[in-house]
Amino acid sequence: MKKALLFAFFVILLAWVGLYYLGGFKEPEISLEENGSMELYGIYFKGTPQDEALKETFDQVIGLVQQTEGASLHTWYQVEPAGKRDTMEVFVGLDKYPAIIEGGALDTLSLSGDQCIVARIQTNPWVMPGPEKVKSKIEAFAQAEGKVLQGIFIDRIIGEDFVEVFAPVKKP
C-alpha cells in the first residue's frame, strides 16, 4: 500500500514538473495599447469544423502569409462551434496585402478604435490556455481598467508556441 502511494506521489510530482516546464502555469501577459485599428485581408468561412473547405481556407491563407514578407496569420471567430457538427463563422486572414493572390480577390476586415487590449501567450501548444479562459482574462482586465470591449477577439498566430489576442476597446 505504501509503495502504491509513493508511486502515485512521484507520478503526480512528475506530471506537475512537466506541466511547469512546458509553461502550463504561465499566465497571459495582458496590456492596454494605443491604436486599436486593424486592417486584415483574407477569406470568410461559414460551415462546420469537419468541412474540407475550412482546411482549404487555412491552407490558402497560410500560403499567402508565407509568400508575404512580415505577414502573420490572424483569425476571428464570429461564431465559434460548440461541437464538430455545429456551424461556425471565421475570418482567416493576414495583416499585409499579399503581392500574389491566387483564386480571386480577398475580403477585407477593417476594425477601428483608439485602443485595444492585447493578451500575449507564449507557451507550449500542449498547455496553451483555451480561448474562453483568455477571453475571460481580457474581460476582467478591461473591467479593472474601466474599458468596454467591442466584443471582437482576433487571434494573431505568430508561431506554434506564441499567440496574441487583440480585443478592440469601444470609443468613449
Secondary structure as the mmCIF struct_conf table of DSSP 4:
data_model
#
loop_
_struct_conf.conf_type_id
_struct_conf.id
_struct_conf.beg_label_comp_id
_struct_conf.beg_label_asym_id
_struct_conf.beg_label_seq_id
_struct_conf.end_label_comp_id
_struct_conf.end_label_asym_id
_struct_conf.end_label_seq_id
HELX_RH_AL_P HELX_RH_AL_P1 LYS A 2 LEU A 22
TURN_TY1_P TURN_TY1_P1 GLY A 23 PHE A 25
HELX_LH_PP_P HELX_LH_PP_P1 LYS A 26 PRO A 28
STRN STRN1 GLU A 29 GLU A 34
STRN STRN2 MET A 38 GLY A 47
TURN_TY1_P TURN_TY1_P2 PRO A 49 GLN A 50
HELX_RH_AL_P HELX_RH_AL_P2 GLU A 52 GLN A 67
BEND BEND1 THR A 68 THR A 68
TURN_TY1_P TURN_TY1_P3 GLU A 69 GLY A 70
STRN STRN3 LEU A 73 VAL A 79
BEND BEND2 ALA A 82 GLY A 83
TURN_TY1_P TURN_TY1_P4 LYS A 84 ARG A 85
BEND BEND3 ASP A 86 ASP A 86
STRN STRN4 MET A 88 LEU A 94
BEND BEND4 ASP A 95 LYS A 96
BEND BEND5 ALA A 99 ALA A 99
BEND BEND6 GLU A 102 GLY A 104
HELX_LH_PP_P HELX_LH_PP_P2 ALA A 105 LEU A 106
STRN STRN5 ASP A 107 LEU A 111
BEND BEND7 ASP A 114 ASP A 114
STRN STRN6 GLN A 115 GLN A 122
BEND BEND8 THR A 123 THR A 123
HELX_RH_3T_P HELX_RH_3T_P1 PRO A 125 VAL A 127
HELX_LH_PP_P HELX_LH_PP_P3 MET A 128 GLY A 130
HELX_RH_AL_P HELX_RH_AL_P3 PRO A 131 GLU A 145
TURN_TY1_P TURN_TY1_P5 GLY A 146 GLY A 146
STRN STRN7 LEU A 149 LEU A 149
BEND BEND9 GLY A 151 GLY A 151
STRN STRN8 ILE A 154 GLY A 159
TURN_TY1_P TURN_TY1_P6 GLU A 160 ASP A 161
STRN STRN9 PHE A 162 PRO A 168
STRN STRN10 VAL A 169 VAL A 169
HELX_LH_PP_P HELX_LH_PP_P4 LYS A 170 LYS A 171
#
